[in-house]
Amino acid sequence: MPSRPSTLFADLDVRVETDVPLARHTWYGIGGPADFLVHPQSVEALTTLVWRAKRESIPVRVLGSGANLLVADEGVDGIVLKLDAPCFTELRYNARGNVEALRVGAGADLAKTLNDTVRRGLEGLSPLAGIPASVGGAVRMNAGGAYGAIGDAIHSIGCVSETGEMRVYPASELAFGYRSTNIPDPIIVWAAFRLQDTDPVALRKRVMEIFNFKKSTQPLADHSAGCMFKNPTDPKSGERVSAGKLIDLAGLKGASVHGAEVSERHGNFVTVKPGTPARDVVELVRQVKARVHAVHGIDLHCEVVYWSRGGGRESAGNEVMS
Ligand SMILES: Cc1cc2nc3c(=O)[nH]c(=O)nc-3n(C[C@H](O)[C@H](O)[C@H](O)COP(=O)(O)OP(=O)(O)OC[C@H]3O[C@@H](n4cnc5c(N)ncnc54)[C@H](O)[C@@H]3O)c2cc1C
């Protein structure tokens, strides 16, 4: 924890909240506080803060919409950044012939961004219908599903490095894999997308179809962080298999640890009742992994990111729950 926060923040254009419960910032709605929740009001304030934190070995984490996060009951140390100032949430279009490019701040809401493109008849983000996220969190996780992933539409991204430098990466330098990317920097500040002109009515219909498909297969109304586990590769066939199906076949649907439960609707969702301690989720995850390993001989790895005190900087997909 910064012993002298005033030396870090005092002269910067940032809004700082101390000892903030992160439960109200995550889709799980559980977990402990952040020592400092910092809202930079400019890119310059962000880069300076990141550089100072690096110099003083203070951990920095970025919070998006909290839709893929489990926060430990004891909370997290250091700085949690929230990119919700206007300079980190704006949408800028740039018409070039019949192809439009869109640059969006990483803190922008993905669903609102998608809706805006649909209204303008611009295709590119429709596969992301129904996925709760900030644009930065979606890029970091390469969010997507059966219809495609956000990486497919990326033109370039702007990031802040560990040492506070602003860097731009064209798509040609980036690799987007299954729920993963090779983005070397810890903070994504904006993303530019390649979009195509299309019929807005047909586009809206497609988005509704994708959303309805998602709604029919996933417990969207419950408290969760989406799929708990990545779909693993079967060591025998070398094929990727559905983690939800493995969990289902292992008889784990409905398994619970107090208020944490493997969803009856979708085996890869661990849902919680309000007030459930994060440690119950961690314990249920441990039990599910052990049982799936015993039944199928396959190791599951968490897709959900776990933040805990002393965990330091964590990259997406980092797994601390074991
Ligand atoms: C009901 C439900 C359904 C879901 N369905 C899907 C689905 O179909 N497909 C899918 O892929 N995911 C799904 N998810 C998971 C989640 O929506 C995605 O992982 C999403 O990309 C998380 O974005 P976020 O902004 O909420 O990130 P957060 O949960 O806030 O953070 C996740 C990780 O991204 C990092 N991060 C956030 N913002 C930035 C940034 N600006 N720069 C660098 N790193 C950043 C965080 O530090 C953290 O490591 C679902 C979640 C829920 C709750």
The ligand as an SDF file (V2000), in Angstrom:
LIG
                    3D

 53 58  0  0  0  0  0  0  0  0999 V2000
  -23.3550  -12.7530  -17.4850 C   0  0  0  0  0  0  0  0  0  0  0  0
  -22.0030  -12.7640  -18.1330 C   0  0  0  0  0  0  0  0  0  0  0  0
  -21.8700  -13.2890  -19.4200 C   0  0  0  0  0  0  0  0  0  0  0  0
  -20.6110  -13.3020  -20.0370 C   0  0  0  0  0  0  0  0  0  0  0  0
  -20.4900  -13.8160  -21.3080 N   0  0  0  0  0  0  0  0  0  0  0  0
  -19.2900  -13.7820  -21.9290 C   0  0  0  0  0  0  0  0  0  0  0  0
  -19.1470  -14.2560  -23.2700 C   0  0  0  0  0  0  0  0  0  0  0  0
  -20.1020  -14.7030  -23.9110 O   0  0  0  0  0  0  0  0  0  0  0  0
  -17.9150  -14.1940  -23.8520 N   0  0  0  0  0  0  0  0  0  0  0  0
  -16.8280  -13.6820  -23.1820 C   0  0  0  0  0  0  0  0  0  0  0  0
  -15.7310  -13.6300  -23.7660 O   0  0  0  0  0  0  0  0  0  0  0  0
  -16.9410  -13.2350  -21.9050 N   0  0  0  0  0  0  0  0  0  0  0  0
  -18.1300  -13.2630  -21.2770 C   0  0  0  0  0  0  0  0  0  0  0  0
  -18.2450  -12.8330  -19.9950 N   0  0  0  0  0  0  0  0  0  0  0  0
  -17.0420  -12.3450  -19.2880 C   0  0  0  0  0  0  0  0  0  0  0  0
  -16.7950  -10.8490  -19.4750 C   0  0  0  0  0  0  0  0  0  0  0  0
  -17.9310  -10.2440  -20.0140 O   0  0  0  0  0  0  0  0  0  0  0  0
  -15.5980  -10.6050  -20.4120 C   0  0  0  0  0  0  0  0  0  0  0  0
  -14.4260  -11.2520  -19.9780 O   0  0  0  0  0  0  0  0  0  0  0  0
  -15.2870   -9.1210  -20.5450 C   0  0  0  0  0  0  0  0  0  0  0  0
  -14.3200   -8.9680  -21.5430 O   0  0  0  0  0  0  0  0  0  0  0  0
  -14.8060   -8.4960  -19.2390 C   0  0  0  0  0  0  0  0  0  0  0  0
  -14.6470   -7.1070  -19.4560 O   0  0  0  0  0  0  0  0  0  0  0  0
  -14.6210   -6.1160  -18.2090 P   0  0  0  0  0  0  0  0  0  0  0  0
  -14.4840   -4.7410  -18.7300 O   0  0  0  0  0  0  0  0  0  0  0  0
  -15.7720   -6.3740  -17.3270 O   0  0  0  0  0  0  0  0  0  0  0  0
  -13.2620   -6.5560  -17.5240 O   0  0  0  0  0  0  0  0  0  0  0  0
  -13.0050   -6.7280  -15.9650 P   0  0  0  0  0  0  0  0  0  0  0  0
  -13.7840   -7.8880  -15.4680 O   0  0  0  0  0  0  0  0  0  0  0  0
  -13.1660   -5.4460  -15.2660 O   0  0  0  0  0  0  0  0  0  0  0  0
  -11.4580   -7.1240  -16.0050 O   0  0  0  0  0  0  0  0  0  0  0  0
  -11.0490   -8.3510  -16.5830 C   0  0  0  0  0  0  0  0  0  0  0  0
   -9.5490   -8.2630  -16.8660 C   0  0  0  0  0  0  0  0  0  0  0  0
   -9.3260   -7.2900  -17.8690 O   0  0  0  0  0  0  0  0  0  0  0  0
   -8.4210   -6.3130  -17.3690 C   0  0  0  0  0  0  0  0  0  0  0  0
   -8.7920   -5.0100  -17.9170 N   0  0  0  0  0  0  0  0  0  0  0  0
   -9.9660   -4.3480  -17.8080 C   0  0  0  0  0  0  0  0  0  0  0  0
   -9.9050   -3.1580  -18.4310 N   0  0  0  0  0  0  0  0  0  0  0  0
   -8.6390   -3.0640  -18.9290 C   0  0  0  0  0  0  0  0  0  0  0  0
   -7.9370   -2.0650  -19.6530 C   0  0  0  0  0  0  0  0  0  0  0  0
   -8.4930   -0.9050  -19.9970 N   0  0  0  0  0  0  0  0  0  0  0  0
   -6.6370   -2.3130  -19.9780 N   0  0  0  0  0  0  0  0  0  0  0  0
   -6.0360   -3.4700  -19.6340 C   0  0  0  0  0  0  0  0  0  0  0  0
   -6.6460   -4.4450  -18.9550 N   0  0  0  0  0  0  0  0  0  0  0  0
   -7.9490   -4.2490  -18.5950 C   0  0  0  0  0  0  0  0  0  0  0  0
   -8.5710   -6.3390  -15.8560 C   0  0  0  0  0  0  0  0  0  0  0  0
   -7.4250   -5.7930  -15.2270 O   0  0  0  0  0  0  0  0  0  0  0  0
   -8.7380   -7.8300  -15.6360 C   0  0  0  0  0  0  0  0  0  0  0  0
   -7.4810   -8.4810  -15.6880 O   0  0  0  0  0  0  0  0  0  0  0  0
  -19.4790  -12.7940  -19.3540 C   0  0  0  0  0  0  0  0  0  0  0  0
  -19.6370  -12.2370  -18.0610 C   0  0  0  0  0  0  0  0  0  0  0  0
  -20.8760  -12.2300  -17.4570 C   0  0  0  0  0  0  0  0  0  0  0  0
  -21.0060  -11.6300  -16.0880 C   0  0  0  0  0  0  0  0  0  0  0  0
  1  2  1  0
  2  3  1  0
  2 52  2  0
  3  4  2  0
  4  5  1  0
  4 50  1  0
  5  6  2  0
  6  7  1  0
  6 13  1  0
  7  8  2  0
  7  9  1  0
  9 10  1  0
 10 11  2  0
 10 12  1  0
 12 13  2  0
 13 14  1  0
 14 15  1  0
 14 50  1  0
 15 16  1  0
 16 17  1  0
 16 18  1  0
 18 19  1  0
 18 20  1  0
 20 21  1  0
 20 22  1  0
 22 23  1  0
 23 24  1  0
 24 25  2  0
 24 26  1  0
 24 27  1  0
 27 28  1  0
 28 29  2  0
 28 30  1  0
 28 31  1  0
 31 32  1  0
 32 33  1  0
 33 34  1  0
 33 48  1  0
 34 35  1  0
 35 36  1  0
 35 46  1  0
 36 37  1  0
 36 45  1  0
 37 38  2  0
 38 39  1  0
 39 40  1  0
 39 45  2  0
 40 41  1  0
 40 42  2  0
 42 43  1  0
 43 44  2  0
 44 45  1  0
 46 47  1  0
 46 48  1  0
 48 49  1  0
 50 51  2  0
 51 52  1  0
 52 53  1  0
M  END
$$$$
